[in-house]
Amino acid sequence: MPYDAAGPLVAVVVLGLLALFTRWAFAGRPAPSSPVDDGLLTRVATLSRRESALQLRALLSDAGIRSTVRFPGAHRAEVLVFPEDADRARALAVSFRSPE
């Protein structure tokens, strides 16, 4: 009869070890709600429409400024540029009139 309890006991031990391994493996990872790292880029504008952000990006491109657009959430678009272009990009972004 002692062998009848061995199966469930082994299953509980294996599940416990899996839970500990999973906790260890995913420890230290950023939570999904943590802020996004911009890396080498600087945010110069936040707009509520995708089309407006793409139009601003085209304006920056015409001025010779490399840029990208990030969409962190619904109805939100951020335009990012390299730090050396940030001042010129901000000046253009301020003068930019979006059809919002």
Buried (B, 14 or more C-beta within 10 A) or exposed (E): EEEEEEEEEEEEEEEEEEEEEEEEEEEEEEEEEEEEEEEEBBBBBEBEBEEBBBBBBEBBEEEEBBBEBBEEEEEBBBBBBBEEBBEBBBEBBEEBEBEE
